[in-house]
């Protein structure tokens, strides 16, 4: 089992952070490697979402599960080549008045296939996940931060 813990802080209201990071319309920024996102149904309290990823030169289609556990907490659960990933998101207020987004990921290989794939691509998978979250955070800031007009 491997864990990743990523934190971002924003000078924006937590409602804005939550709304942007849970948007399933696929409009605007989708992802650096994430190429499309489309809700395809419900399963109990989870939304099933079809995602298309560009990974190591290949396009992969995954069915992921999104669970909104409260107004400011949600989880994504993709399965990739026998590797189960659980990304727990939490939005709260930091001590300095900023809004903090916490992403805690648990990566668990399942079965022999998962263990083999994790040995082969586990390190690269971790790098890709961190890079994806960082590029998504940058896009969030680009889309939600006012920029001065040229010549101002």
C-alpha positions as CSV (number, residue, x, y, z in Angstrom):
1,X,0.0,0.0,0.0
2,X,1.3,3.5,-0.9
3,X,-0.1,6.8,0.3
4,X,0.1,10.3,-1.2
5,X,-0.8,13.5,0.7
6,X,-1.2,16.7,-1.2
7,X,-2.3,20.1,0.1
8,X,-3.2,23.3,-1.8
9,X,-4.2,26.7,-0.3
10,X,-6.3,29.3,-2.1
11,X,-7.4,32.8,-1.4
12,X,-10.9,31.9,-2.6
13,X,-14.1,30.8,-0.7
14,X,-14.4,27.1,0.0
15,X,-17.7,27.0,-2.0
16,X,-15.8,28.0,-5.1
17,X,-13.1,25.4,-4.5
18,X,-15.6,22.6,-4.0
19,X,-17.8,23.5,-6.9
20,X,-14.9,23.7,-9.4
21,X,-13.1,20.5,-8.2
22,X,-16.4,18.4,-8.3
23,X,-17.7,19.8,-11.6
24,X,-18.6,16.9,-13.9
25,X,-19.6,18.9,-17.0
26,X,-16.3,18.4,-18.7
27,X,-16.3,22.1,-19.7
28,X,-13.2,24.1,-19.2
29,X,-10.1,22.4,-17.9
30,X,-10.4,18.7,-17.6
31,X,-6.8,17.6,-16.9
32,X,-3.3,17.3,-18.1
33,X,-3.7,13.5,-18.7
34,X,-7.4,13.3,-18.0
35,X,-9.0,14.0,-21.4
36,X,-12.7,13.6,-20.8
37,X,-15.2,13.0,-18.0
38,X,-18.8,11.9,-18.3
39,X,-21.3,10.8,-15.6
40,X,-22.8,7.5,-16.8
41,X,-25.1,6.5,-13.9
42,X,-25.7,6.0,-10.2
43,X,-24.8,3.1,-7.9
44,X,-26.3,3.5,-4.4
45,X,-24.7,6.8,-3.1
46,X,-22.0,6.8,-5.8
47,X,-21.9,8.4,-9.2
48,X,-20.3,6.3,-11.9
49,X,-18.1,8.4,-14.2
50,X,-16.4,7.4,-17.4
51,X,-13.0,9.0,-17.7
52,X,-10.5,8.9,-20.5
53,X,-6.8,9.2,-19.7
54,X,-3.7,9.6,-21.8
55,X,-1.2,7.4,-19.9
56,X,2.3,6.5,-21.2
57,X,1.2,7.2,-24.8
58,X,-2.0,5.1,-24.6
59,X,-5.6,6.2,-24.1
60,X,-7.3,4.3,-21.3
61,X,-11.0,4.4,-20.4
62,X,-11.9,3.9,-16.8
63,X,-15.1,3.7,-14.9
64,X,-14.6,5.6,-11.6
65,X,-16.8,6.1,-8.7
66,X,-17.4,9.5,-7.1
67,X,-19.0,9.7,-3.7
68,X,-20.0,13.1,-2.2
69,X,-19.7,12.3,1.5
70,X,-20.6,15.8,2.7
71,X,-20.6,19.4,1.4
72,X,-16.9,19.6,1.6
73,X,-15.7,16.0,1.4
74,X,-15.7,13.6,-1.5
75,X,-13.9,10.5,-2.8
76,X,-12.9,9.2,-6.2
77,X,-12.2,5.5,-6.7
78,X,-10.6,4.5,-10.0
79,X,-9.3,1.0,-10.7
80,X,-6.4,0.8,-13.1
81,X,-4.8,-2.5,-14.2
82,X,-5.5,-4.3,-10.9
83,X,-4.5,-1.2,-8.8
84,X,-7.3,0.3,-6.6
85,X,-6.9,4.0,-5.9
86,X,-8.9,6.0,-3.4
87,X,-8.6,9.7,-3.5
88,X,-10.1,11.5,-0.5
89,X,-10.7,15.2,-0.9
90,X,-11.5,17.6,1.9
91,X,-12.0,21.4,1.7
92,X,-11.6,23.4,4.9
93,X,-10.4,26.6,6.3
94,X,-6.6,27.0,7.0
95,X,-5.5,28.9,10.0
96,X,-4.6,32.0,8.0
97,X,-8.1,32.4,6.6
98,X,-7.3,30.7,3.3
99,X,-9.2,27.7,1.9
100,X,-7.2,24.4,2.0
101,X,-7.8,21.5,-0.3
102,X,-6.4,18.2,1.0
103,X,-6.1,15.2,-1.2
104,X,-5.1,11.9,0.5
105,X,-4.6,9.0,-1.9
106,X,-4.3,5.4,-1.0
107,X,-3.0,3.1,-3.7
108,X,-3.5,-0.7,-3.2
109,X,-2.5,-3.4,-5.7
110,X,-5.2,-6.1,-5.8
111,X,-4.3,-9.7,-6.7
112,X,-1.2,-10.9,-8.6
113,X,-2.0,-8.7,-11.6
114,X,-2.2,-5.6,-9.4
115,X,1.0,-6.4,-7.6
116,X,2.9,-7.0,-10.8
117,X,1.5,-3.8,-12.4
118,X,2.3,-1.8,-9.3
119,X,5.9,-3.1,-9.4
120,X,6.2,-2.1,-13.0
121,X,4.4,1.3,-13.0
122,X,3.9,2.2,-9.3
123,X,6.6,4.8,-9.2
124,X,5.5,6.4,-12.5
125,X,1.8,6.3,-11.3
126,X,2.7,8.2,-8.2
127,X,4.6,10.9,-10.3
128,X,1.6,11.1,-12.7
129,X,-0.9,11.6,-9.9
130,X,1.1,14.3,-8.2
131,X,1.7,16.0,-11.6
132,X,-2.0,15.8,-12.4
133,X,-3.1,17.3,-9.1
134,X,-0.6,20.1,-9.4
135,X,-1.6,21.0,-13.0
136,X,-5.3,20.8,-12.0
137,X,-4.6,23.2,-9.1
138,X,-2.8,25.6,-11.5
139,X,-5.8,25.5,-13.9
140,X,-8.2,26.1,-11.0
141,X,-6.2,29.2,-10.1
142,X,-6.0,30.4,-13.7
143,X,-9.8,30.0,-14.2
144,X,-10.8,31.6,-10.8
145,X,-8.3,34.4,-10.3
146,X,-8.9,37.7,-11.9
147,X,-6.1,39.0,-14.1
148,X,-5.4,42.6,-14.8
149,X,-6.1,43.8,-18.3
150,X,-3.1,44.6,-20.6
151,X,-2.0,48.2,-20.2
152,X,-3.5,48.5,-16.7
